[in-house]
Amino acid sequence: MTGSAGRQPVIAGLGMTGLGKVYGRTAGQFAADAVRAAVADAGLKLSDVDGILANSGMSGDVDIWTLQQELQVRDLRLLTEMQAFGSSAGSMLAYASMAVQSGMADTVVCVFADAPRQPDKGSVAAAYTWRRKPTGFEGLLGASGLTSVNAMYAQAARRHMNTYGTTSEQLGAIAVAQREWAARNPLAQLREPITLADHQASRMIADPLRLLDCCLVSNGGIAVLVTSADRAADLRQPPVNVLGFAQCHPNYPAARGSEFGLVSGAAQAGPAALKMAGLSISDVDVVELYDCYTFTVLITLEDYGFCAKGEGGEFVASGALAPGGTLPVNTGGGQLSAYYMWGMTPLSEAVIQARGHGGERQAPRNDVVLVSGNGGILAHHSTVVLSPNSLD
């Protein structure tokens, strides 16, 4: 980002509640706890916060009025709810960064929280479904039973397979690599190693997506605190510089010629964010990708340019994404094995990596961390470029 070096936006606080099968708290309570944790992590007080941006998943159970009352923060200069589904975390971070850069606000907290899981229901019952009333072409899809998010992503994955020869085993390589990272993350829900054979033996959810191709369903909240580089210099944690960001919302037509399943919003948002940062894809050390499904990882890697279009299957099957590979991807286990907090899952791990706080899972180089968010059925995309180093 250009502008005053002193007002360079940085992430100075990270707050994470209990994540996963955590019951007895509402989404709003998770959100308030995450905000408090991010503020404390930065070494600040709630009275220092003058902006809050909130995203509450599909439930919508985090509203800004109740959140402000719960936190008892007054005279905020920025307060709003943002919704771009899984790309919301990157969008909130961009908005907060622009607010800090312009002087609109000095200390902005971005928070996501949700609580879809219930102790008496399985994860499938808690999973998100297509909630709007289908009309037109979507009405035909509804009549055929193609109404769930799982089914729609399966359609995208199948189209990629039919076009480029991508295989289920190649998708499985992503799940195996991320579980290997999760084994090194004490916060991950699933840490038991898996093999490609385990992936292939897992039950089919929506052909071609198997159980181990699909993300977890989790309760909890995560927040990041954004302030200026000058302010962060005296705070508790090493600052993580926000160097670039961008969005893309493809709006695929339901007609012949659509690129649905073949090209995602990463193809536009990735280069734009890197251009803002003054960097190229070859400069990236660590990649934290939105992984609602293994397929989402594969298509995003292609569209960012880590491999050629249609060669994602071979790339992920090479072992490049796993610990010791050439490109550390989803180093905390991601949403497939760690926790599912929409775009805050990759963003929180990116902050941990940029700070050098990854412990056993710390990537060997962390100068440039690329973060993606994906919303809807490949309908929304955000990209953020982070670094422990400033642009100076």
C-alpha positions in Angstrom: 0.0 0.0 0.0 1.2 3.5 -0.7 0.9 6.5 1.6 2.4 7.6 4.9 4.9 5.0 6.2 3.7 5.8 9.8 0.1 5.0 8.9 1.0 1.7 7.1 -1.7 -0.7 8.3 -0.5 -3.6 10.4 -2.2 -6.5 12.2 -1.1 -6.0 15.9 -3.5 -8.4 17.6 -5.0 -11.9 17.1 -7.8 -13.3 19.2 -9.0 -16.9 19.1 -11.7 -18.5 21.2 -12.1 -22.2 21.7 -12.8 -23.7 18.3 -14.6 -26.7 17.1 -17.0 -28.7 19.3 -17.4 -25.9 21.8 -20.9 -25.6 23.1 -22.9 -23.4 25.5 -22.1 -20.1 23.9 -23.8 -18.1 21.3 -22.1 -16.7 18.2 -22.4 -13.2 19.7 -20.6 -14.3 22.9 -17.9 -15.9 20.8 -17.5 -12.7 18.8 -17.1 -10.6 22.0 -14.6 -13.0 23.5 -12.6 -13.0 20.3 -12.5 -9.1 20.2 -11.4 -9.0 23.8 -8.7 -11.6 23.1 -7.3 -9.7 20.1 -7.2 -6.4 22.1 -5.4 -8.1 25.0 -3.0 -9.8 22.6 -2.0 -6.4 21.3 -1.5 -5.1 24.8 -4.3 -2.6 24.4 -7.6 -1.9 26.2 -11.1 -2.0 24.7 -11.3 1.8 25.1 -8.4 2.0 22.6 -10.6 0.5 19.9 -12.4 3.0 17.6 -13.6 0.7 14.9 -15.3 -2.7 14.7 -16.1 -4.8 11.5 -18.2 -7.9 12.1 -19.1 -11.0 10.0 -21.3 -13.7 11.4 -21.3 -16.5 8.9 -24.6 -17.8 7.5 -26.5 -17.6 10.8 -26.3 -13.8 11.1 -26.3 -14.1 14.9 -23.6 -11.4 15.4 -25.2 -8.0 15.2 -23.2 -4.8 15.7 -25.6 -3.2 18.2 -25.5 -6.2 20.5 -21.8 -6.6 20.1 -21.1 -3.0 21.0 -23.4 -3.3 24.0 -21.6 -6.5 25.1 -18.2 -4.9 24.8 -19.3 -1.5 26.3 -17.2 0.4 23.8 -18.3 4.0 23.1 -17.9 6.7 20.5 -16.7 4.3 17.7 -15.7 6.0 14.5 -16.3 2.9 12.4 -18.9 0.2 13.0 -20.5 -2.1 10.4 -21.4 -5.6 9.4 -19.8 -7.1 6.3 -21.0 -10.1 4.3 -19.1 -11.6 1.4 -19.3 -15.1 2.8 -16.0 -16.9 3.0 -14.2 -13.9 1.5 -15.4 -11.6 4.2 -12.3 -11.7 6.4 -10.1 -10.4 3.5 -12.7 -7.8 2.7 -12.9 -6.6 6.3 -9.1 -6.5 6.6 -9.0 -4.4 3.4 -11.6 -2.0 4.8 -9.9 -1.7 8.1 -6.5 -1.1 6.4 -8.0 1.7 4.3 -9.6 3.2 7.4 -6.3 3.3 9.2 -4.4 4.5 6.2 -6.8 7.4 5.7 -7.1 8.3 9.3 -10.8 7.4 9.4 -10.0 5.2 12.4 -6.9 4.3 14.4 -7.6 0.9 15.8 -10.0 -1.4 14.1 -11.0 -4.9 15.1 -12.3 -7.4 12.5 -14.2 -10.3 13.9 -15.9 -13.5 12.7 -18.0 -15.8 14.9 -20.5 -18.5 14.4 -22.0 -21.4 16.3 -23.8 -23.8 13.8 -22.8 -27.0 15.7 -25.2 -28.5 18.3 -24.2 -31.2 20.8 -27.2 -33.4 19.8 -26.6 -33.1 16.0 -23.9 -34.3 13.7 -21.8 -32.0 11.5 -23.9 -32.8 8.4 -27.0 -31.5 10.1 -25.1 -28.4 11.1 -23.7 -27.8 7.7 -24.8 -24.8 5.6 -27.4 -25.4 2.9 -28.7 -23.4 0.0 -31.2 -21.1 1.8 -32.6 -18.8 -0.8 -35.7 -19.9 -2.8 -34.4 -21.0 -6.2 -35.9 -19.4 -9.3 -35.2 -19.7 -13.1 -32.3 -22.0 -13.8 -31.7 -22.5 -10.1 -35.3 -23.8 -9.9 -34.3 -26.6 -12.3 -31.3 -27.4 -10.2 -33.6 -27.5 -7.1 -36.0 -29.9 -8.9 -33.0 -32.2 -9.6 -32.0 -32.1 -5.9 -28.8 -30.1 -6.6 -29.5 -27.7 -3.7 -26.6 -28.2 -1.2 -23.3 -26.5 -1.1 -21.6 -29.9 -1.2 -23.5 -30.7 -4.4 -22.6 -27.4 -6.1 -18.9 -27.7 -5.3 -19.0 -31.3 -6.5 -20.4 -30.0 -9.8 -17.4 -27.6 -10.0 -14.9 -30.3 -9.2 -16.4 -32.7 -11.7 -16.2 -30.1 -14.5 -12.5 -29.5 -13.7 -11.9 -33.3 -13.8 -13.7 -33.7 -17.1 -11.8 -30.8 -18.6 -8.3 -31.3 -17.3 -8.2 -34.9 -16.2 -7.9 -34.0 -12.5 -8.4 -37.1 -10.3 -9.9 -37.9 -6.9 -6.4 -39.2 -5.8 -4.9 -35.8 -6.6 -7.6 -34.1 -4.4 -6.7 -36.6 -1.8 -3.1 -35.5 -1.8 -4.2 -32.1 -0.6 -6.2 -33.6 2.4 -3.2 -35.8 3.3 -0.7 -32.8 3.2 -2.9 -30.6 5.3 -3.5 -33.3 7.9 0.3 -33.6 8.1 0.4 -29.9 9.0 -2.5 -30.3 11.4 -0.5 -32.9 13.3 1.9 -30.1 14.3 -0.9 -27.7 15.4 -2.1 -28.1 18.9 -5.3 -26.2 18.1 -6.3 -28.5 15.2 -9.4 -30.7 15.7 -8.1 -33.6 13.6 -4.4 -34.4 14.1 -4.3 -38.2 13.4 -2.3 -38.7 10.2 -4.2 -40.0 7.2 -3.1 -41.7 4.0 -4.3 -41.5 0.4 -5.9 -44.9 1.0 -7.8 -43.4 3.9 -9.0 -40.6 1.7 -10.2 -43.0 -1.0 -12.0 -45.2 1.6 -13.8 -42.2 3.1 -17.5 -42.2 2.2 -18.8 -40.2 -0.7 -20.6 -37.0 0.2 -21.4 -35.6 -3.3 -19.6 -37.4 -6.1 -16.7 -36.8 -6.6 -16.2 -35.2 -3.2 -15.5 -37.6 -0.3 -15.7 -37.0 3.4 -12.0 -36.1 3.6 -12.5 -33.6 0.8 -14.8 -31.5 2.9 -14.1 -29.0 5.6 -15.1 -29.3 9.3 -18.0 -27.5 10.9 -16.9 -25.5 13.9 -18.1 -23.2 16.6 -16.0 -20.2 17.8 -14.7 -16.8 16.9 -11.5 -15.2 15.6 -10.6 -11.5 15.5 -7.7 -9.5 14.3 -6.8 -5.9 15.4 -5.5 -3.5 12.7 -3.7 -0.3 13.5 -0.9 1.9 12.2 2.8 0.9 12.1 3.6 3.9 14.3 1.1 2.7 16.9 2.1 -0.9 16.7 5.8 -0.1 17.3 5.3 0.0 21.1 2.7 -2.8 21.3 3.1 -6.4 22.6 3.3 -8.4 19.4 5.5 -8.1 16.3 3.5 -6.2 13.7 2.3 -8.0 10.5 2.2 -5.5 7.6 -0.7 -5.5 5.3 1.0 -4.9 1.9 -1.7 -5.6 -0.6 -5.3 -6.7 -1.0 -7.9 -7.2 -3.7 -11.3 -8.7 -4.4 -13.1 -10.4 -7.4 -16.7 -11.4 -7.7 -17.1 -13.4 -10.9 -20.9 -13.9 -11.1 -20.8 -16.9 -13.4 -23.7 -17.0 -15.8 -25.8 -20.2 -15.7 -25.3 -20.7 -19.4 -23.0 -22.3 -21.9 -19.5 -20.8 -21.9 -19.4 -20.1 -18.2 -16.0 -20.6 -16.5 -17.6 -22.1 -13.4 -15.3 -24.8 -12.0 -12.5 -23.8 -14.4 -11.5 -20.3 -13.3 -12.0 -18.7 -9.9 -11.9 -15.1 -8.7 -8.3 -15.8 -7.6 -7.2 -15.2 -11.2 -8.0 -11.5 -10.9 -7.7 -10.8 -7.1 -4.3 -12.5 -6.8 -2.3 -10.5 -9.3 -4.1 -7.3 -8.2 -3.1 -7.8 -4.5 0.5 -8.7 -5.4 0.7 -5.6 -7.7 -0.4 -3.4 -4.8 2.3 -5.0 -2.7 4.9 -4.5 -5.4 5.6 -8.2 -5.5 5.2 -11.2 -7.8 4.0 -14.8 -7.2 7.6 -15.9 -7.1 8.1 -13.8 -4.0 5.6 -15.8 -2.0 6.9 -18.0 0.8 3.8 -19.2 2.5 0.2 -19.7 1.2 -2.9 -19.9 3.4 -5.8 -20.8 1.2 -9.5 -21.0 1.8 -10.2 -24.7 1.8 -13.8 -25.4 2.2 -13.0 -28.4 -0.1 -9.8 -29.8 -1.5 -10.9 -28.7 -4.9 -11.0 -25.1 -3.8 -7.3 -25.3 -2.9 -6.4 -26.8 -6.3 -8.2 -24.2 -8.4 -6.9 -21.3 -6.3 -3.3 -22.5 -6.7 -3.8 -22.7 -10.4 -5.4 -19.2 -10.6 -2.7 -17.6 -8.5 -0.1 -18.9 -10.9 1.8 -21.4 -8.8 1.2 -23.9 -11.6 -0.3 -23.7 -15.1 -4.1 -24.0 -15.6 -5.1 -27.7 -15.7 -1.8 -28.8 -14.0 -3.0 -28.3 -10.4 -3.5 -32.0 -10.0 0.0 -32.9 -10.8 1.3 -30.1 -8.7 -0.5 -31.0 -5.5 0.3 -34.7 -6.0 4.0 -33.9 -6.1 4.2 -33.3 -2.4 4.9 -29.6 -2.8 2.2 -28.6 -0.2 3.3 -30.8 2.7 5.8 -30.1 5.4 9.2 -30.1 3.7 7.7 -29.4 0.3 8.5 -26.5 -1.9 5.4 -24.5 -1.1 4.0 -24.5 2.4 0.2 -24.4 2.1 -2.3 -24.3 5.0 0.3 -24.8 7.6 -2.1 -25.1 10.4 -4.2 -27.8 8.8 -6.7 -25.4 7.3 -10.5 -25.9 7.4 -10.1 -29.5 6.4 -8.3 -30.6 9.6 -8.0 -27.6 12.0 -11.1 -25.5 12.3 -13.7 -23.9 10.0 -13.9 -20.1 10.7 -14.6 -19.0 7.1 -11.8 -16.6 5.9 -10.5 -16.2 9.4 -9.0 -19.7 9.3 -6.4 -18.8 6.7 -6.0 -15.3 8.0 -5.3 -16.3 11.6 -2.7 -18.9 10.4 -1.1 -16.3 8.2 -0.7 -14.0 11.2 0.9 -16.8 13.2 3.3 -17.6 10.4 4.2 -14.0 9.7 5.0 -13.5 13.4 7.2 -16.6 13.4 5.0 -18.2 16.1 4.2 -21.4 14.3 6.3 -23.6 16.5 6.7 -27.1 15.0 4.8 -26.0 11.9 6.6 -22.8 11.3 7.5 -22.4 7.6 11.3 -22.0 6.9 10.7 -18.6 5.2 7.9 -16.1 6.0 8.8 -12.8 4.3 5.7 -12.9 2.1 2.4 -14.7 3.1 -0.4 -14.9 0.6 -3.9 -15.4 2.0 -7.1 -16.2 0.1 -10.8 -16.1 1.0 -13.6 -17.7 -1.0 -17.3 -17.1 -0.7 -20.4 -18.7 -2.1 -19.9 -21.3 -4.8 -16.7 -19.8 -6.1 -18.7 -16.6 -6.4 -16.5 -14.2 -4.2 -12.8 -14.0 -3.7 -10.4 -11.9 -1.6 -6.6 -11.9 -1.5 -4.4 -10.4 1.1 -0.6 -10.1 1.1 1.1 -10.0 4.5 4.7 -9.7 5.7 6.6 -9.2 8.9 8.6 -6.6 7.0 7.4 -3.1 5.9 7.6 -1.7 2.4 10.5 0.6 3.4 
